[in-house]
Amino acid sequence: MEVVGCKTADEMMSICESRLSEFSSVGTLAAVQQLADCTDNFKVRRDVSFSLLLSRTADVLGVLSATPEELVSTSWAVAKLGLRNAPLLNSIASAALTRLAQFSAQQLASFAWSFALLSV
């Protein structure tokens, strides 16, 4: 996927704007994680493509049988971005609840930390 090579949040949003509908479910989660690692991610918070990416991520989590690793990585990315987006957080939490027995102790701690960081 093209977003993996992006160095800036603007580059990522440009790809999301033109190709978001083509992203696979896992690719959508990877895009959020990649965006969290961009040091300039604050620049795109009001971008329409950013909102669409968050919405798609929430939708994907509702239908994808995400692994504990994918859920932890996504929750960390959301925490790193400082997002208190209720639909997205609810999707992450709901998906995790169905798989809690599969989480390792480290994954549980990391998942809980990401929600605690957001004070939710």
Phi and psi restraints in degrees (range 20) as a CNS / XPLOR table:
assign (resid 1 and name C) (resid 2 and name N)
       (resid 2 and name CA) (resid 2 and name C) 1.0 -66.7 20.0 2
assign (resid 2 and name N) (resid 2 and name CA)
       (resid 2 and name C) (resid 3 and name N) 1.0 -29.1 20.0 2
assign (resid 2 and name C) (resid 3 and name N)
       (resid 3 and name CA) (resid 3 and name C) 1.0 -65.5 20.0 2
assign (resid 3 and name N) (resid 3 and name CA)
       (resid 3 and name C) (resid 4 and name N) 1.0 -23.2 20.0 2
assign (resid 3 and name C) (resid 4 and name N)
       (resid 4 and name CA) (resid 4 and name C) 1.0 -61.8 20.0 2
assign (resid 4 and name N) (resid 4 and name CA)
       (resid 4 and name C) (resid 5 and name N) 1.0 -33.4 20.0 2
assign (resid 4 and name C) (resid 5 and name N)
       (resid 5 and name CA) (resid 5 and name C) 1.0 -87.2 20.0 2
assign (resid 5 and name N) (resid 5 and name CA)
       (resid 5 and name C) (resid 6 and name N) 1.0 -0.8 20.0 2
assign (resid 5 and name C) (resid 6 and name N)
       (resid 6 and name CA) (resid 6 and name C) 1.0 -70.7 20.0 2
assign (resid 6 and name N) (resid 6 and name CA)
       (resid 6 and name C) (resid 7 and name N) 1.0 138.6 20.0 2
assign (resid 6 and name C) (resid 7 and name N)
       (resid 7 and name CA) (resid 7 and name C) 1.0 -102.8 20.0 2
assign (resid 7 and name N) (resid 7 and name CA)
       (resid 7 and name C) (resid 8 and name N) 1.0 -20.9 20.0 2
assign (resid 7 and name C) (resid 8 and name N)
       (resid 8 and name CA) (resid 8 and name C) 1.0 -128.5 20.0 2
assign (resid 8 and name N) (resid 8 and name CA)
       (resid 8 and name C) (resid 9 and name N) 1.0 158.4 20.0 2
assign (resid 8 and name C) (resid 9 and name N)
       (resid 9 and name CA) (resid 9 and name C) 1.0 -65.0 20.0 2
assign (resid 9 and name N) (resid 9 and name CA)
       (resid 9 and name C) (resid 10 and name N) 1.0 -36.0 20.0 2
assign (resid 9 and name C) (resid 10 and name N)
       (resid 10 and name CA) (resid 10 and name C) 1.0 -61.7 20.0 2
assign (resid 10 and name N) (resid 10 and name CA)
       (resid 10 and name C) (resid 11 and name N) 1.0 -40.8 20.0 2
assign (resid 10 and name C) (resid 11 and name N)
       (resid 11 and name CA) (resid 11 and name C) 1.0 -61.4 20.0 2
assign (resid 11 and name N) (resid 11 and name CA)
       (resid 11 and name C) (resid 12 and name N) 1.0 -43.1 20.0 2
assign (resid 11 and name C) (resid 12 and name N)
       (resid 12 and name CA) (resid 12 and name C) 1.0 -62.7 20.0 2
assign (resid 12 and name N) (resid 12 and name CA)
       (resid 12 and name C) (resid 13 and name N) 1.0 -44.7 20.0 2
assign (resid 12 and name C) (resid 13 and name N)
       (resid 13 and name CA) (resid 13 and name C) 1.0 -66.9 20.0 2
assign (resid 13 and name N) (resid 13 and name CA)
       (resid 13 and name C) (resid 14 and name N) 1.0 -31.5 20.0 2
assign (resid 13 and name C) (resid 14 and name N)
       (resid 14 and name CA) (resid 14 and name C) 1.0 -63.3 20.0 2
assign (resid 14 and name N) (resid 14 and name CA)
       (resid 14 and name C) (resid 15 and name N) 1.0 -42.6 20.0 2
assign (resid 14 and name C) (resid 15 and name N)
       (resid 15 and name CA) (resid 15 and name C) 1.0 -69.1 20.0 2
assign (resid 15 and name N) (resid 15 and name CA)
       (resid 15 and name C) (resid 16 and name N) 1.0 -41.9 20.0 2
assign (resid 15 and name C) (resid 16 and name N)
       (resid 16 and name CA) (resid 16 and name C) 1.0 -60.9 20.0 2
assign (resid 16 and name N) (resid 16 and name CA)
       (resid 16 and name C) (resid 17 and name N) 1.0 -40.1 20.0 2
assign (resid 16 and name C) (resid 17 and name N)
       (resid 17 and name CA) (resid 17 and name C) 1.0 -61.0 20.0 2
assign (resid 17 and name N) (resid 17 and name CA)
       (resid 17 and name C) (resid 18 and name N) 1.0 -39.9 20.0 2
assign (resid 17 and name C) (resid 18 and name N)
       (resid 18 and name CA) (resid 18 and name C) 1.0 -94.6 20.0 2
assign (resid 18 and name N) (resid 18 and name CA)
       (resid 18 and name C) (resid 19 and name N) 1.0 -22.0 20.0 2
assign (resid 18 and name C) (resid 19 and name N)
       (resid 19 and name CA) (resid 19 and name C) 1.0 -133.8 20.0 2
assign (resid 19 and name N) (resid 19 and name CA)
       (resid 19 and name C) (resid 20 and name N) 1.0 9.3 20.0 2
assign (resid 19 and name C) (resid 20 and name N)
       (resid 20 and name CA) (resid 20 and name C) 1.0 -55.0 20.0 2
assign (resid 20 and name N) (resid 20 and name CA)
       (resid 20 and name C) (resid 21 and name N) 1.0 -39.1 20.0 2
assign (resid 20 and name C) (resid 21 and name N)
       (resid 21 and name CA) (resid 21 and name C) 1.0 -65.2 20.0 2
assign (resid 21 and name N) (resid 21 and name CA)
       (resid 21 and name C) (resid 22 and name N) 1.0 -16.4 20.0 2
assign (resid 21 and name C) (resid 22 and name N)
       (resid 22 and name CA) (resid 22 and name C) 1.0 -92.1 20.0 2
assign (resid 22 and name N) (resid 22 and name CA)
       (resid 22 and name C) (resid 23 and name N) 1.0 -10.5 20.0 2
assign (resid 22 and name C) (resid 23 and name N)
       (resid 23 and name CA) (resid 23 and name C) 1.0 -66.0 20.0 2
assign (resid 23 and name N) (resid 23 and name CA)
       (resid 23 and name C) (resid 24 and name N) 1.0 138.3 20.0 2
assign (resid 23 and name C) (resid 24 and name N)
       (resid 24 and name CA) (resid 24 and name C) 1.0 -72.2 20.0 2
assign (resid 24 and name N) (resid 24 and name CA)
       (resid 24 and name C) (resid 25 and name N) 1.0 171.5 20.0 2
assign (resid 24 and name C) (resid 25 and name N)
       (resid 25 and name CA) (resid 25 and name C) 1.0 -60.3 20.0 2
assign (resid 25 and name N) (resid 25 and name CA)
       (resid 25 and name C) (resid 26 and name N) 1.0 -48.3 20.0 2
assign (resid 25 and name C) (resid 26 and name N)
       (resid 26 and name CA) (resid 26 and name C) 1.0 -67.5 20.0 2
assign (resid 26 and name N) (resid 26 and name CA)
       (resid 26 and name C) (resid 27 and name N) 1.0 -35.3 20.0 2
assign (resid 26 and name C) (resid 27 and name N)
       (resid 27 and name CA) (resid 27 and name C) 1.0 -62.8 20.0 2
assign (resid 27 and name N) (resid 27 and name CA)
       (resid 27 and name C) (resid 28 and name N) 1.0 -35.5 20.0 2
assign (resid 27 and name C) (resid 28 and name N)
       (resid 28 and name CA) (resid 28 and name C) 1.0 -64.5 20.0 2
assign (resid 28 and name N) (resid 28 and name CA)
       (resid 28 and name C) (resid 29 and name N) 1.0 -45.2 20.0 2
assign (resid 28 and name C) (resid 29 and name N)
       (resid 29 and name CA) (resid 29 and name C) 1.0 -63.7 20.0 2
assign (resid 29 and name N) (resid 29 and name CA)
       (resid 29 and name C) (resid 30 and name N) 1.0 -40.2 20.0 2
assign (resid 29 and name C) (resid 30 and name N)
       (resid 30 and name CA) (resid 30 and name C) 1.0 -63.5 20.0 2
assign (resid 30 and name N) (resid 30 and name CA)
       (resid 30 and name C) (resid 31 and name N) 1.0 -35.3 20.0 2
assign (resid 30 and name C) (resid 31 and name N)
       (resid 31 and name CA) (resid 31 and name C) 1.0 -64.4 20.0 2
assign (resid 31 and name N) (resid 31 and name CA)
       (resid 31 and name C) (resid 32 and name N) 1.0 -41.2 20.0 2
assign (resid 31 and name C) (resid 32 and name N)
       (resid 32 and name CA) (resid 32 and name C) 1.0 -65.0 20.0 2
assign (resid 32 and name N) (resid 32 and name CA)
       (resid 32 and name C) (resid 33 and name N) 1.0 -42.3 20.0 2
assign (resid 32 and name C) (resid 33 and name N)
       (resid 33 and name CA) (resid 33 and name C) 1.0 -65.0 20.0 2
assign (resid 33 and name N) (resid 33 and name CA)
       (resid 33 and name C) (resid 34 and name N) 1.0 -41.1 20.0 2
assign (resid 33 and name C) (resid 34 and name N)
       (resid 34 and name CA) (resid 34 and name C) 1.0 -65.0 20.0 2
assign (resid 34 and name N) (resid 34 and name CA)
       (resid 34 and name C) (resid 35 and name N) 1.0 -41.5 20.0 2
assign (resid 34 and name C) (resid 35 and name N)
       (resid 35 and name CA) (resid 35 and name C) 1.0 -61.9 20.0 2
assign (resid 35 and name N) (resid 35 and name CA)
       (resid 35 and name C) (resid 36 and name N) 1.0 -38.3 20.0 2
assign (resid 35 and name C) (resid 36 and name N)
       (resid 36 and name CA) (resid 36 and name C) 1.0 -62.4 20.0 2
assign (resid 36 and name N) (resid 36 and name CA)
       (resid 36 and name C) (resid 37 and name N) 1.0 -28.3 20.0 2
assign (resid 36 and name C) (resid 37 and name N)
       (resid 37 and name CA) (resid 37 and name C) 1.0 -83.4 20.0 2
assign (resid 37 and name N) (resid 37 and name CA)
       (resid 37 and name C) (resid 38 and name N) 1.0 -11.1 20.0 2
assign (resid 37 and name C) (resid 38 and name N)
       (resid 38 and name CA) (resid 38 and name C) 1.0 -75.8 20.0 2
assign (resid 38 and name N) (resid 38 and name CA)
       (resid 38 and name C) (resid 39 and name N) 1.0 126.3 20.0 2
assign (resid 38 and name C) (resid 39 and name N)
       (resid 39 and name CA) (resid 39 and name C) 1.0 -68.7 20.0 2
assign (resid 39 and name N) (resid 39 and name CA)
       (resid 39 and name C) (resid 40 and name N) 1.0 -17.2 20.0 2
assign (resid 39 and name C) (resid 40 and name N)
       (resid 40 and name CA) (resid 40 and name C) 1.0 -105.6 20.0 2
assign (resid 40 and name N) (resid 40 and name CA)
       (resid 40 and name C) (resid 41 and name N) 1.0 24.1 20.0 2
assign (resid 40 and name C) (resid 41 and name N)
       (resid 41 and name CA) (resid 41 and name C) 1.0 -62.8 20.0 2
assign (resid 41 and name N) (resid 41 and name CA)
       (resid 41 and name C) (resid 42 and name N) 1.0 -21.4 20.0 2
assign (resid 41 and name C) (resid 42 and name N)
       (resid 42 and name CA) (resid 42 and name C) 1.0 -63.3 20.0 2
assign (resid 42 and name N) (resid 42 and name CA)
       (resid 42 and name C) (resid 43 and name N) 1.0 -22.5 20.0 2
assign (resid 42 and name C) (resid 43 and name N)
       (resid 43 and name CA) (resid 43 and name C) 1.0 -70.2 20.0 2
assign (resid 43 and name N) (resid 43 and name CA)
       (resid 43 and name C) (resid 44 and name N) 1.0 -21.4 20.0 2
assign (resid 43 and name C) (resid 44 and name N)
       (resid 44 and name CA) (resid 44 and name C) 1.0 -108.1 20.0 2
assign (resid 44 and name N) (resid 44 and name CA)
       (resid 44 and name C) (resid 45 and name N) 1.0 8.5 20.0 2
assign (resid 44 and name C) (resid 45 and name N)
       (resid 45 and name CA) (resid 45 and name C) 1.0 -57.8 20.0 2
assign (resid 45 and name N) (resid 45 and name CA)
       (resid 45 and name C) (resid 46 and name N) 1.0 -29.7 20.0 2
assign (resid 45 and name C) (resid 46 and name N)
       (resid 46 and name CA) (resid 46 and name C) 1.0 -100.4 20.0 2
assign (resid 46 and name N) (resid 46 and name CA)
       (resid 46 and name C) (resid 47 and name N) 1.0 4.8 20.0 2
assign (resid 46 and name C) (resid 47 and name N)
       (resid 47 and name CA) (resid 47 and name C) 1.0 -72.3 20.0 2
assign (resid 47 and name N) (resid 47 and name CA)
       (resid 47 and name C) (resid 48 and name N) 1.0 136.5 20.0 2
assign (resid 47 and name C) (resid 48 and name N)
       (resid 48 and name CA) (resid 48 and name C) 1.0 -59.6 20.0 2
assign (resid 48 and name N) (resid 48 and name CA)
       (resid 48 and name C) (resid 49 and name N) 1.0 -38.6 20.0 2
assign (resid 48 and name C) (resid 49 and name N)
       (resid 49 and name CA) (resid 49 and name C) 1.0 -63.5 20.0 2
assign (resid 49 and name N) (resid 49 and name CA)
       (resid 49 and name C) (resid 50 and name N) 1.0 -32.9 20.0 2
assign (resid 49 and name C) (resid 50 and name N)
       (resid 50 and name CA) (resid 50 and name C) 1.0 -64.0 20.0 2
assign (resid 50 and name N) (resid 50 and name CA)
       (resid 50 and name C) (resid 51 and name N) 1.0 -46.2 20.0 2
assign (resid 50 and name C) (resid 51 and name N)
       (resid 51 and name CA) (resid 51 and name C) 1.0 -62.3 20.0 2
assign (resid 51 and name N) (resid 51 and name CA)
       (resid 51 and name C) (resid 52 and name N) 1.0 -40.5 20.0 2
assign (resid 51 and name C) (resid 52 and name N)
       (resid 52 and name CA) (resid 52 and name C) 1.0 -65.9 20.0 2
assign (resid 52 and name N) (resid 52 and name CA)
       (resid 52 and name C) (resid 53 and name N) 1.0 -38.1 20.0 2
assign (resid 52 and name C) (resid 53 and name N)
       (resid 53 and name CA) (resid 53 and name C) 1.0 -63.5 20.0 2
assign (resid 53 and name N) (resid 53 and name CA)
       (resid 53 and name C) (resid 54 and name N) 1.0 -43.1 20.0 2
assign (resid 53 and name C) (resid 54 and name N)
       (resid 54 and name CA) (resid 54 and name C) 1.0 -64.6 20.0 2
assign (resid 54 and name N) (resid 54 and name CA)
       (resid 54 and name C) (resid 55 and name N) 1.0 -42.0 20.0 2
assign (resid 54 and name C) (resid 55 and name N)
       (resid 55 and name CA) (resid 55 and name C) 1.0 -63.6 20.0 2
assign (resid 55 and name N) (resid 55 and name CA)
       (resid 55 and name C) (resid 56 and name N) 1.0 -44.3 20.0 2
assign (resid 55 and name C) (resid 56 and name N)
       (resid 56 and name CA) (resid 56 and name C) 1.0 -64.1 20.0 2
assign (resid 56 and name N) (resid 56 and name CA)
       (resid 56 and name C) (resid 57 and name N) 1.0 -38.3 20.0 2
assign (resid 56 and name C) (resid 57 and name N)
       (resid 57 and name CA) (resid 57 and name C) 1.0 -61.6 20.0 2
assign (resid 57 and name N) (resid 57 and name CA)
       (resid 57 and name C) (resid 58 and name N) 1.0 -44.5 20.0 2
assign (resid 57 and name C) (resid 58 and name N)
       (resid 58 and name CA) (resid 58 and name C) 1.0 -61.2 20.0 2
assign (resid 58 and name N) (resid 58 and name CA)
       (resid 58 and name C) (resid 59 and name N) 1.0 -43.1 20.0 2
assign (resid 58 and name C) (resid 59 and name N)
       (resid 59 and name CA) (resid 59 and name C) 1.0 -63.4 20.0 2
assign (resid 59 and name N) (resid 59 and name CA)
       (resid 59 and name C) (resid 60 and name N) 1.0 -44.3 20.0 2
assign (resid 59 and name C) (resid 60 and name N)
       (resid 60 and name CA) (resid 60 and name C) 1.0 -59.8 20.0 2
assign (resid 60 and name N) (resid 60 and name CA)
       (resid 60 and name C) (resid 61 and name N) 1.0 -44.1 20.0 2
assign (resid 60 and name C) (resid 61 and name N)
       (resid 61 and name CA) (resid 61 and name C) 1.0 -65.7 20.0 2
assign (resid 61 and name N) (resid 61 and name CA)
       (resid 61 and name C) (resid 62 and name N) 1.0 -22.7 20.0 2
assign (resid 61 and name C) (resid 62 and name N)
       (resid 62 and name CA) (resid 62 and name C) 1.0 -74.7 20.0 2
assign (resid 62 and name N) (resid 62 and name CA)
       (resid 62 and name C) (resid 63 and name N) 1.0 -21.3 20.0 2
assign (resid 62 and name C) (resid 63 and name N)
       (resid 63 and name CA) (resid 63 and name C) 1.0 -119.9 20.0 2
assign (resid 63 and name N) (resid 63 and name CA)
       (resid 63 and name C) (resid 64 and name N) 1.0 -20.7 20.0 2
assign (resid 63 and name C) (resid 64 and name N)
       (resid 64 and name CA) (resid 64 and name C) 1.0 -82.7 20.0 2
assign (resid 64 and name N) (resid 64 and name CA)
       (resid 64 and name C) (resid 65 and name N) 1.0 139.0 20.0 2
assign (resid 64 and name C) (resid 65 and name N)
       (resid 65 and name CA) (resid 65 and name C) 1.0 -86.2 20.0 2
assign (resid 65 and name N) (resid 65 and name CA)
       (resid 65 and name C) (resid 66 and name N) 1.0 73.9 20.0 2
assign (resid 65 and name C) (resid 66 and name N)
       (resid 66 and name CA) (resid 66 and name C) 1.0 -66.3 20.0 2
assign (resid 66 and name N) (resid 66 and name CA)
       (resid 66 and name C) (resid 67 and name N) 1.0 143.5 20.0 2
assign (resid 66 and name C) (resid 67 and name N)
       (resid 67 and name CA) (resid 67 and name C) 1.0 -76.3 20.0 2
assign (resid 67 and name N) (resid 67 and name CA)
       (resid 67 and name C) (resid 68 and name N) 1.0 160.4 20.0 2
assign (resid 67 and name C) (resid 68 and name N)
       (resid 68 and name CA) (resid 68 and name C) 1.0 -54.5 20.0 2
assign (resid 68 and name N) (resid 68 and name CA)
       (resid 68 and name C) (resid 69 and name N) 1.0 -39.9 20.0 2
assign (resid 68 and name C) (resid 69 and name N)
       (resid 69 and name CA) (resid 69 and name C) 1.0 -61.0 20.0 2
assign (resid 69 and name N) (resid 69 and name CA)
       (resid 69 and name C) (resid 70 and name N) 1.0 -43.2 20.0 2
assign (resid 69 and name C) (resid 70 and name N)
       (resid 70 and name CA) (resid 70 and name C) 1.0 -65.0 20.0 2
assign (resid 70 and name N) (resid 70 and name CA)
       (resid 70 and name C) (resid 71 and name N) 1.0 -39.4 20.0 2
assign (resid 70 and name C) (resid 71 and name N)
       (resid 71 and name CA) (resid 71 and name C) 1.0 -68.3 20.0 2
assign (resid 71 and name N) (resid 71 and name CA)
       (resid 71 and name C) (resid 72 and name N) 1.0 -41.7 20.0 2
assign (resid 71 and name C) (resid 72 and name N)
       (resid 72 and name CA) (resid 72 and name C) 1.0 -66.0 20.0 2
assign (resid 72 and name N) (resid 72 and name CA)
       (resid 72 and name C) (resid 73 and name N) 1.0 -45.0 20.0 2
assign (resid 72 and name C) (resid 73 and name N)
       (resid 73 and name CA) (resid 73 and name C) 1.0 -61.6 20.0 2
assign (resid 73 and name N) (resid 73 and name CA)
       (resid 73 and name C) (resid 74 and name N) 1.0 -40.2 20.0 2
assign (resid 73 and name C) (resid 74 and name N)
       (resid 74 and name CA) (resid 74 and name C) 1.0 -69.4 20.0 2
assign (resid 74 and name N) (resid 74 and name CA)
       (resid 74 and name C) (resid 75 and name N) 1.0 -42.0 20.0 2
assign (resid 74 and name C) (resid 75 and name N)
       (resid 75 and name CA) (resid 75 and name C) 1.0 -65.8 20.0 2
assign (resid 75 and name N) (resid 75 and name CA)
       (resid 75 and name C) (resid 76 and name N) 1.0 -37.4 20.0 2
assign (resid 75 and name C) (resid 76 and name N)
       (resid 76 and name CA) (resid 76 and name C) 1.0 -63.0 20.0 2
assign (resid 76 and name N) (resid 76 and name CA)
       (resid 76 and name C) (resid 77 and name N) 1.0 -44.0 20.0 2
assign (resid 76 and name C) (resid 77 and name N)
       (resid 77 and name CA) (resid 77 and name C) 1.0 -61.4 20.0 2
assign (resid 77 and name N) (resid 77 and name CA)
       (resid 77 and name C) (resid 78 and name N) 1.0 -43.7 20.0 2
assign (resid 77 and name C) (resid 78 and name N)
       (resid 78 and name CA) (resid 78 and name C) 1.0 -63.7 20.0 2
assign (resid 78 and name N) (resid 78 and name CA)
       (resid 78 and name C) (resid 79 and name N) 1.0 -41.2 20.0 2
assign (resid 78 and name C) (resid 79 and name N)
       (resid 79 and name CA) (resid 79 and name C) 1.0 -66.0 20.0 2
assign (resid 79 and name N) (resid 79 and name CA)
       (resid 79 and name C) (resid 80 and name N) 1.0 -42.7 20.0 2
assign (resid 79 and name C) (resid 80 and name N)
       (resid 80 and name CA) (resid 80 and name C) 1.0 -62.3 20.0 2
assign (resid 80 and name N) (resid 80 and name CA)
       (resid 80 and name C) (resid 81 and name N) 1.0 -34.8 20.0 2
assign (resid 80 and name C) (resid 81 and name N)
       (resid 81 and name CA) (resid 81 and name C) 1.0 -77.9 20.0 2
assign (resid 81 and name N) (resid 81 and name CA)
       (resid 81 and name C) (resid 82 and name N) 1.0 -12.8 20.0 2
assign (resid 81 and name C) (resid 82 and name N)
       (resid 82 and name CA) (resid 82 and name C) 1.0 71.3 20.0 2
assign (resid 82 and name N) (resid 82 and name CA)
       (resid 82 and name C) (resid 83 and name N) 1.0 31.7 20.0 2
assign (resid 82 and name C) (resid 83 and name N)
       (resid 83 and name CA) (resid 83 and name C) 1.0 -88.5 20.0 2
assign (resid 83 and name N) (resid 83 and name CA)
       (resid 83 and name C) (resid 84 and name N) 1.0 124.8 20.0 2
assign (resid 83 and name C) (resid 84 and name N)
       (resid 84 and name CA) (resid 84 and name C) 1.0 -110.8 20.0 2
assign (resid 84 and name N) (resid 84 and name CA)
       (resid 84 and name C) (resid 85 and name N) 1.0 49.4 20.0 2
assign (resid 84 and name C) (resid 85 and name N)
       (resid 85 and name CA) (resid 85 and name C) 1.0 -82.8 20.0 2
assign (resid 85 and name N) (resid 85 and name CA)
       (resid 85 and name C) (resid 86 and name N) 1.0 105.8 20.0 2
assign (resid 85 and name C) (resid 86 and name N)
       (resid 86 and name CA) (resid 86 and name C) 1.0 -57.0 20.0 2
assign (resid 86 and name N) (resid 86 and name CA)
       (resid 86 and name C) (resid 87 and name N) 1.0 -48.3 20.0 2
assign (resid 86 and name C) (resid 87 and name N)
       (resid 87 and name CA) (resid 87 and name C) 1.0 -59.6 20.0 2
assign (resid 87 and name N) (resid 87 and name CA)
       (resid 87 and name C) (resid 88 and name N) 1.0 -39.6 20.0 2
assign (resid 87 and name C) (resid 88 and name N)
       (resid 88 and name CA) (resid 88 and name C) 1.0 -68.6 20.0 2
assign (resid 88 and name N) (resid 88 and name CA)
       (resid 88 and name C) (resid 89 and name N) 1.0 -45.6 20.0 2
assign (resid 88 and name C) (resid 89 and name N)
       (resid 89 and name CA) (resid 89 and name C) 1.0 -63.0 20.0 2
assign (resid 89 and name N) (resid 89 and name CA)
       (resid 89 and name C) (resid 90 and name N) 1.0 -39.0 20.0 2
assign (resid 89 and name C) (resid 90 and name N)
       (resid 90 and name CA) (resid 90 and name C) 1.0 -64.4 20.0 2
assign (resid 90 and name N) (resid 90 and name CA)
       (resid 90 and name C) (resid 91 and name N) 1.0 -39.4 20.0 2
assign (resid 90 and name C) (resid 91 and name N)
       (resid 91 and name CA) (resid 91 and name C) 1.0 -65.0 20.0 2
assign (resid 91 and name N) (resid 91 and name CA)
       (resid 91 and name C) (resid 92 and name N) 1.0 -42.5 20.0 2
assign (resid 91 and name C) (resid 92 and name N)
       (resid 92 and name CA) (resid 92 and name C) 1.0 -63.5 20.0 2
assign (resid 92 and name N) (resid 92 and name CA)
       (resid 92 and name C) (resid 93 and name N) 1.0 -47.2 20.0 2
assign (resid 92 and name C) (resid 93 and name N)
       (resid 93 and name CA) (resid 93 and name C) 1.0 -63.9 20.0 2
assign (resid 93 and name N) (resid 93 and name CA)
       (resid 93 and name C) (resid 94 and name N) 1.0 -43.8 20.0 2
assign (resid 93 and name C) (resid 94 and name N)
       (resid 94 and name CA) (resid 94 and name C) 1.0 -62.3 20.0 2
assign (resid 94 and name N) (resid 94 and name CA)
       (resid 94 and name C) (resid 95 and name N) 1.0 -43.5 20.0 2
assign (resid 94 and name C) (resid 95 and name N)
       (resid 95 and name CA) (resid 95 and name C) 1.0 -64.2 20.0 2
assign (resid 95 and name N) (resid 95 and name CA)
       (resid 95 and name C) (resid 96 and name N) 1.0 -38.6 20.0 2
assign (resid 95 and name C) (resid 96 and name N)
       (resid 96 and name CA) (resid 96 and name C) 1.0 -68.8 20.0 2
assign (resid 96 and name N) (resid 96 and name CA)
       (resid 96 and name C) (resid 97 and name N) 1.0 -38.4 20.0 2
assign (resid 96 and name C) (resid 97 and name N)
       (resid 97 and name CA) (resid 97 and name C) 1.0 -57.6 20.0 2
assign (resid 97 and name N) (resid 97 and name CA)
       (resid 97 and name C) (resid 98 and name N) 1.0 -34.7 20.0 2
assign (resid 97 and name C) (resid 98 and name N)
       (resid 98 and name CA) (resid 98 and name C) 1.0 -77.0 20.0 2
assign (resid 98 and name N) (resid 98 and name CA)
       (resid 98 and name C) (resid 99 and name N) 1.0 -9.6 20.0 2
assign (resid 98 and name C) (resid 99 and name N)
       (resid 99 and name CA) (resid 99 and name C) 1.0 -127.2 20.0 2
assign (resid 99 and name N) (resid 99 and name CA)
       (resid 99 and name C) (resid 100 and name N) 1.0 12.1 20.0 2
assign (resid 99 and name C) (resid 100 and name N)
       (resid 100 and name CA) (resid 100 and name C) 1.0 -54.2 20.0 2
assign (resid 100 and name N) (resid 100 and name CA)
       (resid 100 and name C) (resid 101 and name N) 1.0 -35.5 20.0 2
assign (resid 100 and name C) (resid 101 and name N)
       (resid 101 and name CA) (resid 101 and name C) 1.0 -65.2 20.0 2
assign (resid 101 and name N) (resid 101 and name CA)
       (resid 101 and name C) (resid 102 and name N) 1.0 -19.9 20.0 2
assign (resid 101 and name C) (resid 102 and name N)
       (resid 102 and name CA) (resid 102 and name C) 1.0 -89.5 20.0 2
assign (resid 102 and name N) (resid 102 and name CA)
       (resid 102 and name C) (resid 103 and name N) 1.0 -11.0 20.0 2
assign (resid 102 and name C) (resid 103 and name N)
       (resid 103 and name CA) (resid 103 and name C) 1.0 -75.4 20.0 2
assign (resid 103 and name N) (resid 103 and name CA)
       (resid 103 and name C) (resid 104 and name N) 1.0 139.8 20.0 2
assign (resid 103 and name C) (resid 104 and name N)
       (resid 104 and name CA) (resid 104 and name C) 1.0 -77.7 20.0 2
assign (resid 104 and name N) (resid 104 and name CA)
       (resid 104 and name C) (resid 105 and name N) 1.0 169.7 20.0 2
assign (resid 104 and name C) (resid 105 and name N)
       (resid 105 and name CA) (resid 105 and name C) 1.0 -61.3 20.0 2
assign (resid 105 and name N) (resid 105 and name CA)
       (resid 105 and name C) (resid 106 and name N) 1.0 -41.5 20.0 2
assign (resid 105 and name C) (resid 106 and name N)
       (resid 106 and name CA) (resid 106 and name C) 1.0 -64.1 20.0 2
assign (resid 106 and name N) (resid 106 and name CA)
       (resid 106 and name C) (resid 107 and name N) 1.0 -41.5 20.0 2
assign (resid 106 and name C) (resid 107 and name N)
       (resid 107 and name CA) (resid 107 and name C) 1.0 -64.8 20.0 2
assign (resid 107 and name N) (resid 107 and name CA)
       (resid 107 and name C) (resid 108 and name N) 1.0 -40.1 20.0 2
assign (resid 107 and name C) (resid 108 and name N)
       (resid 108 and name CA) (resid 108 and name C) 1.0 -62.4 20.0 2
assign (resid 108 and name N) (resid 108 and name CA)
       (resid 108 and name C) (resid 109 and name N) 1.0 -43.6 20.0 2
assign (resid 108 and name C) (resid 109 and name N)
       (resid 109 and name CA) (resid 109 and name C) 1.0 -64.4 20.0 2
assign (resid 109 and name N) (resid 109 and name CA)
       (resid 109 and name C) (resid 110 and name N) 1.0 -43.1 20.0 2
assign (resid 109 and name C) (resid 110 and name N)
       (resid 110 and name CA) (resid 110 and name C) 1.0 -66.4 20.0 2
assign (resid 110 and name N) (resid 110 and name CA)
       (resid 110 and name C) (resid 111 and name N) 1.0 -39.9 20.0 2
assign (resid 110 and name C) (resid 111 and name N)
       (resid 111 and name CA) (resid 111 and name C) 1.0 -64.8 20.0 2
assign (resid 111 and name N) (resid 111 and name CA)
       (resid 111 and name C) (resid 112 and name N) 1.0 -46.7 20.0 2
assign (resid 111 and name C) (resid 112 and name N)
       (resid 112 and name CA) (resid 112 and name C) 1.0 -63.0 20.0 2
assign (resid 112 and name N) (resid 112 and name CA)
       (resid 112 and name C) (resid 113 and name N) 1.0 -40.6 20.0 2
assign (resid 112 and name C) (resid 113 and name N)
       (resid 113 and name CA) (resid 113 and name C) 1.0 -59.4 20.0 2
assign (resid 113 and name N) (resid 113 and name CA)
       (resid 113 and name C) (resid 114 and name N) 1.0 -42.1 20.0 2
assign (resid 113 and name C) (resid 114 and name N)
       (resid 114 and name CA) (resid 114 and name C) 1.0 -63.8 20.0 2
assign (resid 114 and name N) (resid 114 and name CA)
       (resid 114 and name C) (resid 115 and name N) 1.0 -38.1 20.0 2
assign (resid 114 and name C) (resid 115 and name N)
       (resid 115 and name CA) (resid 115 and name C) 1.0 -74.1 20.0 2
assign (resid 115 and name N) (resid 115 and name CA)
       (resid 115 and name C) (resid 116 and name N) 1.0 -35.4 20.0 2
assign (resid 115 and name C) (resid 116 and name N)
       (resid 116 and name CA) (resid 116 and name C) 1.0 -65.8 20.0 2
assign (resid 116 and name N) (resid 116 and name CA)
       (resid 116 and name C) (resid 117 and name N) 1.0 -37.7 20.0 2
assign (resid 116 and name C) (resid 117 and name N)
       (resid 117 and name CA) (resid 117 and name C) 1.0 -60.0 20.0 2
assign (resid 117 and name N) (resid 117 and name CA)
       (resid 117 and name C) (resid 118 and name N) 1.0 -34.7 20.0 2
assign (resid 117 and name C) (resid 118 and name N)
       (resid 118 and name CA) (resid 118 and name C) 1.0 -84.9 20.0 2
assign (resid 118 and name N) (resid 118 and name CA)
       (resid 118 and name C) (resid 119 and name N) 1.0 -2.7 20.0 2
assign (resid 118 and name C) (resid 119 and name N)
       (resid 119 and name CA) (resid 119 and name C) 1.0 59.0 20.0 2
assign (resid 119 and name N) (resid 119 and name CA)
       (resid 119 and name C) (resid 120 and name N) 1.0 43.4 20.0 2
